Amino acid sequence: MELIELKNLGKTSVQWLNAVGIQSPEQLKSVGAVEAYRKVKARGFRVSKVLLYALEGALLDIHWSDLDPDHKAKLLAEAEAPL
């Protein structure tokens, strides 16, 4: 399976993931949504929190807007926490 086949991921988000060394769904799963989001953001791409939700939804095989609001808040807090 390719990244582009996962829910929520389009051409641009896949290009961003590839740019930070994430080439497959397995790599995305091992890195996790939060770390993948941090890597893309650190690379200088202008991303919004929707990318974070999209990555998590891709891993859970659900549309990002169907993520529970509490889950979204937890992800965002984790992604924005200082390293």
N, CA, C and O atoms as CSV, one atom per row, in Angstrom:
chain,resi,resn,atom,element,x,y,z
A,1,MET,N,N,0.840,-1.186,0.000
A,1,MET,CA,C,0.000,0.000,0.000
A,1,MET,C,C,0.890,1.256,0.000
A,1,MET,O,O,1.984,1.253,0.563
A,2,GLU,N,N,0.408,2.303,-0.628
A,2,GLU,CA,C,1.130,3.570,-0.715
A,2,GLU,C,C,0.487,4.594,0.220
A,2,GLU,O,O,-0.686,4.474,0.575
A,3,LEU,N,N,1.258,5.590,0.607
A,3,LEU,CA,C,0.721,6.660,1.455
A,3,LEU,C,C,-0.501,7.320,0.830
A,3,LEU,O,O,-1.476,7.618,1.520
A,4,ILE,N,N,-0.442,7.546,-0.476
A,4,ILE,CA,C,-1.532,8.245,-1.179
A,4,ILE,C,C,-2.861,7.492,-1.058
A,4,ILE,O,O,-3.929,8.080,-1.231
A,5,GLU,N,N,-2.791,6.200,-0.762
A,5,GLU,CA,C,-4.007,5.387,-0.646
A,5,GLU,C,C,-4.674,5.522,0.721
A,5,GLU,O,O,-5.816,5.096,0.897
A,6,LEU,N,N,-3.976,6.108,1.681
A,6,LEU,CA,C,-4.554,6.268,3.017
A,6,LEU,C,C,-5.588,7.386,3.018
A,6,LEU,O,O,-5.486,8.354,2.264
A,7,LYS,N,N,-6.586,7.227,3.884
A,7,LYS,CA,C,-7.602,8.280,4.049
A,7,LYS,C,C,-6.918,9.589,4.418
A,7,LYS,O,O,-5.912,9.594,5.127
A,8,ASN,N,N,-7.463,10.687,3.936
A,8,ASN,CA,C,-7.047,12.047,4.290
A,8,ASN,C,C,-5.767,12.542,3.628
A,8,ASN,O,O,-5.495,13.742,3.662
A,9,LEU,N,N,-4.978,11.665,3.030
A,9,LEU,CA,C,-3.696,12.097,2.479
A,9,LEU,C,C,-3.808,12.345,0.981
A,9,LEU,O,O,-4.233,11.477,0.217
A,10,GLY,N,N,-3.420,13.544,0.583
A,10,GLY,CA,C,-3.415,13.912,-0.827
A,10,GLY,C,C,-1.992,14.057,-1.328
A,10,GLY,O,O,-1.031,13.749,-0.623
A,11,LYS,N,N,-1.878,14.528,-2.547
A,11,LYS,CA,C,-0.577,14.648,-3.191
A,11,LYS,C,C,0.392,15.514,-2.382
A,11,LYS,O,O,1.545,15.134,-2.180
A,12,THR,N,N,-0.067,16.656,-1.929
A,12,THR,CA,C,0.815,17.575,-1.202
A,12,THR,C,C,1.271,16.980,0.126
A,12,THR,O,O,2.459,17.024,0.445
A,13,SER,N,N,0.352,16.431,0.896
A,13,SER,CA,C,0.749,15.869,2.192
A,13,SER,C,C,1.705,14.696,2.016
A,13,SER,O,O,2.617,14.518,2.824
A,14,VAL,N,N,1.511,13.896,0.978
A,14,VAL,CA,C,2.426,12.786,0.705
A,14,VAL,C,C,3.809,13.324,0.319
A,14,VAL,O,O,4.828,12.773,0.738
A,15,GLN,N,N,3.844,14.387,-0.468
A,15,GLN,CA,C,5.131,14.999,-0.830
A,15,GLN,C,C,5.849,15.516,0.417
A,15,GLN,O,O,7.062,15.350,0.546
A,16,TRP,N,N,5.111,16.139,1.331
A,16,TRP,CA,C,5.703,16.618,2.581
A,16,TRP,C,C,6.273,15.456,3.381
A,16,TRP,O,O,7.389,15.539,3.892
A,17,LEU,N,N,5.512,14.376,3.491
A,17,LEU,CA,C,5.983,13.206,4.241
A,17,LEU,C,C,7.234,12.631,3.592
A,17,LEU,O,O,8.197,12.297,4.283
A,18,ASN,N,N,7.225,12.514,2.271
A,18,ASN,CA,C,8.399,12.004,1.562
A,18,ASN,C,C,9.617,12.884,1.823
A,18,ASN,O,O,10.730,12.382,1.976
A,19,ALA,N,N,9.404,14.196,1.874
A,19,ALA,CA,C,10.501,15.144,2.085
A,19,ALA,C,C,11.171,14.969,3.449
A,19,ALA,O,O,12.338,15.322,3.617
A,20,VAL,N,N,10.439,14.425,4.419
A,20,VAL,CA,C,11.021,14.206,5.744
A,20,VAL,C,C,11.357,12.727,5.977
A,20,VAL,O,O,11.593,12.303,7.109
A,21,GLY,N,N,11.375,11.954,4.890
A,21,GLY,CA,C,11.828,10.565,4.975
A,21,GLY,C,C,10.763,9.536,5.294
A,21,GLY,O,O,11.083,8.383,5.582
A,22,ILE,N,N,9.508,9.934,5.247
A,22,ILE,CA,C,8.418,8.979,5.492
A,22,ILE,C,C,7.852,8.584,4.129
A,22,ILE,O,O,7.181,9.373,3.464
A,23,GLN,N,N,8.138,7.348,3.732
A,23,GLN,CA,C,7.828,6.894,2.382
A,23,GLN,C,C,6.676,5.886,2.315
A,23,GLN,O,O,6.149,5.619,1.235
A,24,SER,N,N,6.288,5.332,3.454
A,24,SER,CA,C,5.291,4.255,3.428
A,24,SER,C,C,4.354,4.359,4.631
A,24,SER,O,O,4.671,5.013,5.625
A,25,PRO,N,N,3.193,3.703,4.524
A,25,PRO,CA,C,2.282,3.666,5.674
A,25,PRO,C,C,2.941,3.049,6.913
A,25,PRO,O,O,2.661,3.462,8.039
A,26,GLU,N,N,3.807,2.068,6.704
A,26,GLU,CA,C,4.500,1.431,7.825
A,26,GLU,C,C,5.411,2.434,8.542
A,26,GLU,O,O,5.478,2.462,9.771
A,27,GLN,N,N,6.109,3.253,7.752
A,27,GLN,CA,C,6.979,4.267,8.358
A,27,GLN,C,C,6.153,5.307,9.106
A,27,GLN,O,O,6.538,5.741,10.192
A,28,LEU,N,N,5.026,5.705,8.535
A,28,LEU,CA,C,4.147,6.665,9.206
A,28,LEU,C,C,3.651,6.080,10.528
A,28,LEU,O,O,3.605,6.773,11.544
A,29,LYS,N,N,3.287,4.813,10.503
A,29,LYS,CA,C,2.791,4.166,11.715
A,29,LYS,C,C,3.885,4.112,12.785
A,29,LYS,O,O,3.614,4.353,13.962
A,30,SER,N,N,5.104,3.799,12.386
A,30,SER,CA,C,6.178,3.690,13.379
A,30,SER,C,C,6.570,5.055,13.944
A,30,SER,O,O,6.949,5.152,15.111
A,31,VAL,N,N,6.483,6.107,13.131
A,31,VAL,CA,C,6.817,7.459,13.585
A,31,VAL,C,C,5.659,8.046,14.398
A,31,VAL,O,O,5.875,8.703,15.416
A,32,GLY,N,N,4.448,7.803,13.941
A,32,GLY,CA,C,3.261,8.339,14.602
A,32,GLY,C,C,2.875,9.692,14.031
A,32,GLY,O,O,3.707,10.396,13.459
A,33,ALA,N,N,1.616,10.046,14.188
A,33,ALA,CA,C,1.083,11.279,13.612
A,33,ALA,C,C,1.749,12.529,14.176
A,33,ALA,O,O,2.080,13.448,13.428
A,34,VAL,N,N,1.944,12.566,15.483
A,34,VAL,CA,C,2.498,13.768,16.113
A,34,VAL,C,C,3.924,14.019,15.637
A,34,VAL,O,O,4.259,15.139,15.253
A,35,GLU,N,N,4.762,12.992,15.659
A,35,GLU,CA,C,6.157,13.172,15.251
A,35,GLU,C,C,6.249,13.473,13.753
A,35,GLU,O,O,7.081,14.281,13.339
A,36,ALA,N,N,5.412,12.840,12.946
A,36,ALA,CA,C,5.403,13.121,11.505
A,36,ALA,C,C,5.028,14.584,11.263
A,36,ALA,O,O,5.650,15.262,10.446
A,37,TYR,N,N,4.020,15.059,11.971
A,37,TYR,CA,C,3.586,16.459,11.868
A,37,TYR,C,C,4.727,17.396,12.273
A,37,TYR,O,O,5.003,18.382,11.589
A,38,ARG,N,N,5.383,17.080,13.388
A,38,ARG,CA,C,6.505,17.912,13.850
A,38,ARG,C,C,7.625,17.963,12.816
A,38,ARG,O,O,8.199,19.024,12.569
A,39,LYS,N,N,7.933,16.822,12.215
A,39,LYS,CA,C,9.003,16.764,11.208
A,39,LYS,C,C,8.659,17.638,10.001
A,39,LYS,O,O,9.503,18.388,9.509
A,40,VAL,N,N,7.421,17.537,9.533
A,40,VAL,CA,C,6.992,18.324,8.367
A,40,VAL,C,C,7.049,19.811,8.707
A,40,VAL,O,O,7.542,20.619,7.920
A,41,LYS,N,N,6.544,20.160,9.878
A,41,LYS,CA,C,6.536,21.568,10.303
A,41,LYS,C,C,7.971,22.089,10.456
A,41,LYS,O,O,8.277,23.207,10.042
A,42,ALA,N,N,8.844,21.273,11.053
A,42,ALA,CA,C,10.242,21.673,11.268
A,42,ALA,C,C,10.976,21.866,9.939
A,42,ALA,O,O,11.936,22.632,9.856
A,43,ARG,N,N,10.523,21.174,8.922
A,43,ARG,CA,C,11.149,21.286,7.595
A,43,ARG,C,C,10.812,22.627,6.935
A,43,ARG,O,O,11.406,22.997,5.922
A,44,GLY,N,N,9.857,23.342,7.518
A,44,GLY,CA,C,9.542,24.675,7.018
A,44,GLY,C,C,8.281,24.759,6.181
A,44,GLY,O,O,7.937,25.826,5.673
A,45,PHE,N,N,7.591,23.639,6.034
A,45,PHE,CA,C,6.338,23.674,5.279
A,45,PHE,C,C,5.278,24.369,6.123
A,45,PHE,O,O,5.216,24.200,7.341
A,46,ARG,N,N,4.447,25.155,5.447
A,46,ARG,CA,C,3.364,25.865,6.150
A,46,ARG,C,C,2.184,24.910,6.299
A,46,ARG,O,O,1.413,24.702,5.362
A,47,VAL,N,N,2.061,24.346,7.468
A,47,VAL,CA,C,1.013,23.353,7.712
A,47,VAL,C,C,0.065,23.864,8.794
A,47,VAL,O,O,0.424,24.702,9.621
A,48,SER,N,N,-1.138,23.341,8.760
A,48,SER,CA,C,-2.105,23.667,9.804
A,48,SER,C,C,-2.337,22.421,10.649
A,48,SER,O,O,-1.860,21.331,10.333
A,49,LYS,N,N,-3.077,22.613,11.722
A,49,LYS,CA,C,-3.375,21.475,12.596
A,49,LYS,C,C,-4.205,20.416,11.882
A,49,LYS,O,O,-4.261,19.271,12.332
A,50,VAL,N,N,-4.843,20.776,10.784
A,50,VAL,CA,C,-5.611,19.786,10.025
A,50,VAL,C,C,-4.690,18.671,9.517
A,50,VAL,O,O,-5.107,17.516,9.433
A,51,LEU,N,N,-3.443,19.010,9.179
A,51,LEU,CA,C,-2.506,17.955,8.763
A,51,LEU,C,C,-2.309,16.951,9.892
A,51,LEU,O,O,-2.289,15.743,9.655
A,52,LEU,N,N,-2.164,17.441,11.105
A,52,LEU,CA,C,-2.008,16.559,12.262
A,52,LEU,C,C,-3.200,15.615,12.373
A,52,LEU,O,O,-3.035,14.408,12.551
A,53,TYR,N,N,-4.395,16.174,12.268
A,53,TYR,CA,C,-5.605,15.357,12.363
A,53,TYR,C,C,-5.701,14.383,11.181
A,53,TYR,O,O,-6.118,13.236,11.340
A,54,ALA,N,N,-5.314,14.855,10.009
A,54,ALA,CA,C,-5.351,14.007,8.814
A,54,ALA,C,C,-4.410,12.812,8.963
A,54,ALA,O,O,-4.752,11.692,8.582
A,55,LEU,N,N,-3.224,13.059,9.519
A,55,LEU,CA,C,-2.261,11.974,9.716
A,55,LEU,C,C,-2.801,10.948,10.706
A,55,LEU,O,O,-2.704,9.742,10.478
A,56,GLU,N,N,-3.367,11.434,11.800
A,56,GLU,CA,C,-3.940,10.519,12.794
A,56,GLU,C,C,-5.110,9.737,12.189
A,56,GLU,O,O,-5.232,8.529,12.397
A,57,GLY,N,N,-5.962,10.432,11.445
A,57,GLY,CA,C,-7.082,9.757,10.784
A,57,GLY,C,C,-6.596,8.715,9.787
A,57,GLY,O,O,-7.196,7.648,9.658
A,58,ALA,N,N,-5.507,9.021,9.080
A,58,ALA,CA,C,-4.945,8.066,8.129
A,58,ALA,C,C,-4.509,6.794,8.856
A,58,ALA,O,O,-4.720,5.685,8.365
A,59,LEU,N,N,-3.909,6.963,10.012
A,59,LEU,CA,C,-3.462,5.799,10.787
A,59,LEU,C,C,-4.634,4.998,11.347
A,59,LEU,O,O,-4.550,3.779,11.492
A,60,LEU,N,N,-5.722,5.692,11.659
A,60,LEU,CA,C,-6.899,5.017,12.236
A,60,LEU,C,C,-7.925,4.622,11.172
A,60,LEU,O,O,-8.933,3.984,11.477
A,61,ASP,N,N,-7.659,5.007,9.922
A,61,ASP,CA,C,-8.549,4.732,8.798
A,61,ASP,C,C,-9.932,5.363,8.976
A,61,ASP,O,O,-10.962,4.744,8.708
A,62,ILE,N,N,-9.918,6.626,9.442
A,62,ILE,CA,C,-11.164,7.391,9.541
A,62,ILE,C,C,-10.919,8.792,9.003
A,62,ILE,O,O,-9.780,9.256,8.952
A,63,HIS,N,N,-11.993,9.462,8.604
A,63,HIS,CA,C,-11.856,10.844,8.132
A,63,HIS,C,C,-11.450,11.707,9.319
A,63,HIS,O,O,-11.931,11.511,10.435
A,64,TRP,N,N,-10.558,12.665,9.067
A,64,TRP,CA,C,-10.026,13.478,10.169
A,64,TRP,C,C,-11.117,14.219,10.940
A,64,TRP,O,O,-10.990,14.429,12.146
A,65,SER,N,N,-12.175,14.611,10.258
A,65,SER,CA,C,-13.228,15.364,10.945
A,65,SER,C,C,-14.053,14.472,11.881
A,65,SER,O,O,-14.825,14.970,12.701
A,66,ASP,N,N,-13.881,13.142,11.751
A,66,ASP,CA,C,-14.594,12.218,12.633
A,66,ASP,C,C,-13.823,11.909,13.922
A,66,ASP,O,O,-14.313,11.181,14.785
A,67,LEU,N,N,-12.603,12.473,14.044
A,67,LEU,CA,C,-11.858,12.281,15.289
A,67,LEU,C,C,-12.604,12.975,16.429
A,67,LEU,O,O,-13.151,14.064,16.255
A,68,ASP,N,N,-12.616,12.343,17.572
A,68,ASP,CA,C,-13.243,12.910,18.761
A,68,ASP,C,C,-12.546,14.232,19.128
A,68,ASP,O,O,-11.318,14.308,19.083
A,69,PRO,N,N,-13.305,15.264,19.488
A,69,PRO,CA,C,-12.695,16.556,19.848
A,69,PRO,C,C,-11.640,16.444,20.952
A,69,PRO,O,O,-10.634,17.153,20.920
A,70,ASP,N,N,-11.861,15.564,21.921
A,70,ASP,CA,C,-10.877,15.374,22.987
A,70,ASP,C,C,-9.585,14.779,22.433
A,70,ASP,O,O,-8.488,15.143,22.857
A,71,HIS,N,N,-9.728,13.867,21.489
A,71,HIS,CA,C,-8.564,13.245,20.846
A,71,HIS,C,C,-7.784,14.303,20.065
A,71,HIS,O,O,-6.554,14.340,20.113
A,72,LYS,N,N,-8.510,15.161,19.348
A,72,LYS,CA,C,-7.865,16.250,18.603
A,72,LYS,C,C,-7.102,17.163,19.549
A,72,LYS,O,O,-5.966,17.543,19.262
A,73,ALA,N,N,-7.713,17.519,20.669
A,73,ALA,CA,C,-7.080,18.415,21.637
A,73,ALA,C,C,-5.812,17.784,22.210
A,73,ALA,O,O,-4.803,18.466,22.388
A,74,LYS,N,N,-5.864,16.490,22.495
A,74,LYS,CA,C,-4.709,15.773,23.036
A,74,LYS,C,C,-3.574,15.764,22.000
A,74,LYS,O,O,-2.418,16.020,22.338
A,75,LEU,N,N,-3.908,15.473,20.760
A,75,LEU,CA,C,-2.903,15.468,19.692
A,75,LEU,C,C,-2.239,16.830,19.559
A,75,LEU,O,O,-1.016,16.932,19.473
A,76,LEU,N,N,-3.056,17.868,19.544
A,76,LEU,CA,C,-2.539,19.230,19.371
A,76,LEU,C,C,-1.636,19.620,20.543
A,76,LEU,O,O,-0.577,20.213,20.341
A,77,ALA,N,N,-2.053,19.289,21.761
A,77,ALA,CA,C,-1.239,19.597,22.943
A,77,ALA,C,C,0.119,18.880,22.848
A,77,ALA,O,O,1.160,19.460,23.157
A,78,GLU,N,N,0.089,17.630,22.421
A,78,GLU,CA,C,1.319,16.845,22.286
A,78,GLU,C,C,2.218,17.436,21.185
A,78,GLU,O,O,3.433,17.541,21.356
A,79,ALA,N,N,1.610,17.814,20.070
A,79,ALA,CA,C,2.377,18.338,18.935
A,79,ALA,C,C,2.997,19.691,19.251
A,79,ALA,O,O,4.069,20.013,18.738
A,80,GLU,N,N,2.336,20.490,20.091
A,80,GLU,CA,C,2.817,21.833,20.383
A,80,GLU,C,C,3.635,21.915,21.670
A,80,GLU,O,O,4.149,22.978,22.017
A,81,ALA,N,N,3.754,20.789,22.374
A,81,ALA,CA,C,4.550,20.768,23.601
A,81,ALA,C,C,6.033,20.947,23.252
A,81,ALA,O,O,6.505,20.440,22.234
A,82,PRO,N,N,6.742,21.658,24.090
A,82,PRO,CA,C,8.178,21.813,23.824
A,82,PRO,C,C,8.882,20.461,23.880
A,82,PRO,O,O,8.493,19.582,24.649
A,83,LEU,N,N,9.902,20.304,23.074
A,83,LEU,CA,C,10.623,19.023,23.051
A,83,LEU,C,C,11.564,18.906,24.233
A,83,LEU,O,O,12.252,17.895,24.377
